[in-house]
Amino acid sequence: MSSYRFSVIVPMPQISQDEILDATDALGNAGCTDASIRGHSEGMALLFERYANSFDSALSSAVFDIECAGYRVSRIEVEREAIPS
């Protein structure tokens, strides 16, 4: 397995500190323990370093986990050098 780095943008209005903690718990319980949460102009960004058999598998499993936690994904951002060749 390889490690893949990418960000997933989750749109939402500005949230309180308690709501951030709730989001952290919900995402962690859904399997996103390999992501850190950051503020983003559109809501929150989840910065992943996910181990998977392929880049596609890493992306799809992250989206699945986020949606299981009750959030909607608007897009995925990847640094050019992180894209496997």
MDAnalysis code that builds the backbone (N, CA, C; Angstrom):
import MDAnalysis as mda
import numpy as np

u = mda.Universe.empty(255, n_residues=85, atom_resindex=np.repeat(np.arange(85), 3), trajectory=True)
u.add_TopologyAttr("name", ["N", "CA", "C"] * 85)
u.add_TopologyAttr("resid", np.arange(1, 86))
u.add_TopologyAttr("resname", ["MET", "SER", "SER", "TYR", "ARG", "PHE", "SER", "VAL", "ILE", "VAL", "PRO", "MET", "PRO", "GLN", "ILE", "SER", "GLN", "ASP", "GLU", "ILE", "LEU", "ASP", "ALA", "THR", "ASP", "ALA", "LEU", "GLY", "ASN", "ALA", "GLY", "CYS", "THR", "ASP", "ALA", "SER", "ILE", "ARG", "GLY", "HIS", "SER", "GLU", "GLY", "MET", "ALA", "LEU", "LEU", "PHE", "GLU", "ARG", "TYR", "ALA", "ASN", "SER", "PHE", "ASP", "SER", "ALA", "LEU", "SER", "SER", "ALA", "VAL", "PHE", "ASP", "ILE", "GLU", "CYS", "ALA", "GLY", "TYR", "ARG", "VAL", "SER", "ARG", "ILE", "GLU", "VAL", "GLU", "ARG", "GLU", "ALA", "ILE", "PRO", "SER"])
u.atoms.positions = np.array([
    [0.832, -1.182, 0.000],
    [0.000, 0.000, 0.000],
    [0.877, 1.245, 0.000],
    [0.347, 2.273, -0.626],
    [1.046, 3.549, -0.689],
    [0.250, 4.606, 0.061],
    [0.919, 5.699, 0.374],
    [0.296, 6.828, 1.047],
    [-0.043, 7.900, 0.014],
    [-1.260, 8.430, 0.092],
    [-1.720, 9.455, -0.847],
    [-2.176, 10.681, -0.054],
    [-1.765, 11.863, -0.524],
    [-2.128, 13.122, 0.135],
    [-3.070, 13.916, -0.751],
    [-4.149, 14.394, -0.148],
    [-5.132, 15.204, -0.860],
    [-6.023, 15.902, 0.162],
    [-6.765, 16.893, -0.316],
    [-7.706, 17.627, 0.530],
    [-9.110, 17.436, -0.012],
    [-10.054, 17.320, 0.892],
    [-11.457, 17.211, 0.519],
    [-12.170, 18.423, 1.111],
    [-12.891, 19.144, 0.253],
    [-13.601, 20.343, 0.683],
    [-15.050, 19.979, 0.995],
    [-15.479, 20.350, 2.191],
    [-16.842, 20.103, 2.654],
    [-17.506, 21.463, 2.867],
    [-18.510, 21.789, 2.042],
    [-19.155, 23.088, 2.178],
    [-20.045, 23.148, 3.421],
    [-19.950, 24.242, 4.133],
    [-20.814, 24.454, 5.291],
    [-20.671, 25.902, 5.758],
    [-21.662, 26.390, 6.481],
    [-21.538, 27.738, 7.025],
    [-20.505, 27.756, 8.144],
    [-20.143, 28.942, 8.562],
    [-19.195, 29.058, 9.679],
    [-19.763, 28.320, 10.887],
    [-18.892, 27.545, 11.565],
    [-19.358, 26.747, 12.692],
    [-18.606, 27.137, 13.966],
    [-19.236, 26.841, 15.086],
    [-18.668, 27.170, 16.397],
    [-17.607, 26.139, 16.790],
    [-16.897, 26.436, 17.861],
    [-15.879, 25.513, 18.377],
    [-16.504, 24.168, 18.762],
    [-17.678, 24.207, 19.399],
    [-18.358, 22.960, 19.769],
    [-18.755, 22.153, 18.534],
    [-19.196, 22.840, 17.474],
    [-19.568, 22.145, 16.241],
    [-18.338, 21.540, 15.559],
    [-17.197, 22.201, 15.682],
    [-15.950, 21.646, 15.144],
    [-15.597, 20.357, 15.880],
    [-15.747, 20.360, 17.190],
    [-15.477, 19.151, 17.972],
    [-16.438, 18.027, 17.612],
    [-17.715, 18.381, 17.418],
    [-18.698, 17.380, 16.997],
    [-18.341, 16.805, 15.623],
    [-17.911, 17.676, 14.698],
    [-17.520, 17.226, 13.358],
    [-16.306, 16.305, 13.449],
    [-15.349, 16.659, 14.291],
    [-14.158, 15.835, 14.481],
    [-14.543, 14.445, 14.968],
    [-15.442, 14.380, 15.948],
    [-15.900, 13.086, 16.464],
    [-16.628, 12.285, 15.385],
    [-17.548, 12.930, 14.668],
    [-18.329, 12.229, 13.645],
    [-17.426, 11.709, 12.531],
    [-16.492, 12.524, 12.092],
    [-15.578, 12.105, 11.029],
    [-14.645, 10.995, 11.499],
    [-14.146, 11.106, 12.711],
    [-13.284, 10.060, 13.260],
    [-14.014, 8.738, 13.394],
    [-15.263, 8.792, 13.863],
    [-16.063, 7.572, 14.003],
    [-16.380, 6.938, 12.655],
    [-16.392, 7.756, 11.600],
    [-16.687, 7.249, 10.254],
    [-15.430, 6.751, 9.531],
    [-14.263, 6.882, 10.162],
    [-13.048, 6.350, 9.556],
    [-12.058, 7.378, 9.057],
    [-12.297, 8.643, 9.346],
    [-11.404, 9.706, 8.868],
    [-10.343, 10.073, 9.902],
    [-9.783, 9.081, 10.560],
    [-8.755, 9.347, 11.562],
    [-7.420, 9.721, 10.925],
    [-7.334, 9.606, 9.615],
    [-6.113, 9.960, 8.887],
    [-6.207, 11.340, 8.232],
    [-7.136, 12.159, 8.719],
    [-7.326, 13.508, 8.177],
    [-7.268, 14.535, 9.291],
    [-6.789, 15.711, 8.941],
    [-6.864, 16.828, 9.876],
    [-7.832, 17.848, 9.298],
    [-8.549, 18.517, 10.185],
    [-9.577, 19.468, 9.767],
    [-8.996, 20.870, 9.806],
    [-9.258, 21.616, 8.739],
    [-8.843, 23.011, 8.649],
    [-10.035, 23.834, 8.199],
    [-10.024, 25.090, 8.581],
    [-11.022, 26.014, 8.069],
    [-10.767, 26.270, 6.598],
    [-11.814, 26.564, 5.873],
    [-11.720, 26.846, 4.440],
    [-12.763, 27.901, 4.115],
    [-12.524, 28.698, 3.108],
    [-13.466, 29.765, 2.764],
    [-14.854, 29.230, 2.428],
    [-14.944, 27.965, 2.035],
    [-16.236, 27.359, 1.707],
    [-16.795, 26.492, 2.830],
    [-16.064, 26.326, 3.904],
    [-16.514, 25.474, 5.004],
    [-15.332, 24.879, 5.728],
    [-15.076, 23.595, 5.474],
    [-13.890, 22.979, 6.070],
    [-13.165, 22.134, 5.037],
    [-11.876, 22.032, 5.234],
    [-11.037, 21.195, 4.386],
    [-10.501, 20.062, 5.248],
    [-10.589, 18.865, 4.740],
    [-10.031, 17.694, 5.409],
    [-8.761, 17.322, 4.661],
    [-7.636, 17.418, 5.348],
    [-6.343, 17.120, 4.746],
    [-5.990, 15.669, 5.050],
    [-6.018, 14.845, 4.036],
    [-5.807, 13.405, 4.198],
    [-4.385, 12.990, 3.860],
    [-3.928, 11.989, 4.573],
    [-2.782, 11.173, 4.181],
    [-3.277, 9.745, 4.355],
    [-3.812, 9.206, 3.285],
    [-4.509, 7.924, 3.347],
    [-3.709, 6.833, 2.644],
    [-3.607, 5.687, 3.314],
    [-2.956, 4.520, 2.736],
    [-3.999, 3.701, 1.993],
    [-3.663, 3.326, 0.771],
    [-4.579, 2.536, -0.049],
    [-3.782, 1.841, -1.139],
    [-4.445, 0.922, -1.832],
    [-3.799, 0.202, -2.930],
    [-3.651, 1.058, -4.180],
    [-4.495, 2.096, -4.304],
    [-4.416, 2.979, -5.470],
    [-4.893, 4.373, -5.077],
    [-4.549, 5.326, -5.922],
    [-4.984, 6.712, -5.704],
    [-6.509, 6.793, -5.743],
    [-7.119, 6.133, -6.738],
    [-8.583, 6.135, -6.846],
    [-9.240, 5.536, -5.608],
    [-8.661, 4.473, -5.097],
    [-9.199, 3.831, -3.900],
    [-9.103, 4.760, -2.684],
    [-7.996, 5.478, -2.571],
    [-7.829, 6.418, -1.460],
    [-8.886, 7.517, -1.527],
    [-9.096, 8.066, -2.722],
    [-10.087, 9.134, -2.890],
    [-11.498, 8.639, -2.622],
    [-11.856, 7.527, -3.221],
    [-13.232, 7.040, -3.075],
    [-13.540, 6.617, -1.644],
    [-12.578, 6.025, -0.963],
    [-12.842, 5.627, 0.426],
    [-12.960, 6.843, 1.336],
    [-12.203, 7.890, 1.066],
    [-12.312, 9.111, 1.867],
    [-13.679, 9.761, 1.668],
    [-14.122, 9.871, 0.422],
    [-15.443, 10.449, 0.141],
    [-16.530, 9.618, 0.806],
    [-16.433, 8.303, 0.704],
    [-17.411, 7.418, 1.339],
    [-17.461, 7.659, 2.848],
    [-16.300, 7.721, 3.496],
    [-16.254, 7.925, 4.944],
    [-16.859, 9.268, 5.340],
    [-16.542, 10.313, 4.592],
    [-17.077, 11.650, 4.889],
    [-18.593, 11.650, 4.759],
    [-19.103, 11.041, 3.694],
    [-20.549, 10.997, 3.499],
    [-21.234, 10.138, 4.558],
    [-20.565, 9.095, 5.037],
    [-21.120, 8.289, 6.141],
    [-21.224, 9.103, 7.422],
    [-20.358, 10.094, 7.573],
    [-20.404, 10.961, 8.752],
    [-21.493, 12.023, 8.628],
    [-22.152, 12.082, 7.466],
    [-23.260, 13.011, 7.286],
    [-22.907, 14.311, 6.589],
    [-21.741, 14.366, 5.964],
    [-21.313, 15.585, 5.273],
    [-21.315, 15.357, 3.768],
    [-21.351, 16.467, 3.032],
    [-21.346, 16.421, 1.574],
    [-19.998, 16.923, 1.078],
    [-19.443, 16.260, 0.115],
    [-18.166, 16.652, -0.480],
    [-18.447, 17.516, -1.702],
    [-17.803, 18.690, -1.766],
    [-17.977, 19.520, -2.958],
    [-16.866, 19.296, -3.969],
    [-15.649, 19.029, -3.473],
    [-14.553, 18.750, -4.406],
    [-13.345, 18.195, -3.672],
    [-12.416, 17.690, -4.477],
    [-11.147, 17.175, -3.972],
    [-10.034, 18.007, -4.594],
    [-9.073, 18.385, -3.778],
    [-7.933, 19.149, -4.264],
    [-6.669, 18.323, -4.066],
    [-5.829, 18.305, -5.109],
    [-4.605, 17.519, -5.068],
    [-3.460, 18.390, -5.579],
    [-2.360, 18.394, -4.845],
    [-1.154, 19.070, -5.327],
    [-0.625, 18.285, -6.535],
    [-0.161, 18.984, -7.527],
    [0.302, 18.335, -8.761],
    [1.344, 17.237, -8.476],
    [2.275, 17.515, -7.586],
    [3.325, 16.529, -7.304],
    [2.804, 15.317, -6.535],
    [1.598, 15.383, -6.003],
    [1.026, 14.249, -5.279],
    [0.295, 13.270, -6.195],
    [0.100, 13.667, -7.441],
    [-0.604, 12.797, -8.389],
    [0.363, 11.713, -8.854],
    [-0.011, 10.452, -8.644],
    [0.889, 9.364, -9.063],
    [0.996, 9.311, -10.589],
    [2.176, 8.983, -11.046],
    [2.367, 8.906, -12.509],
    [2.226, 7.493, -13.012],
])
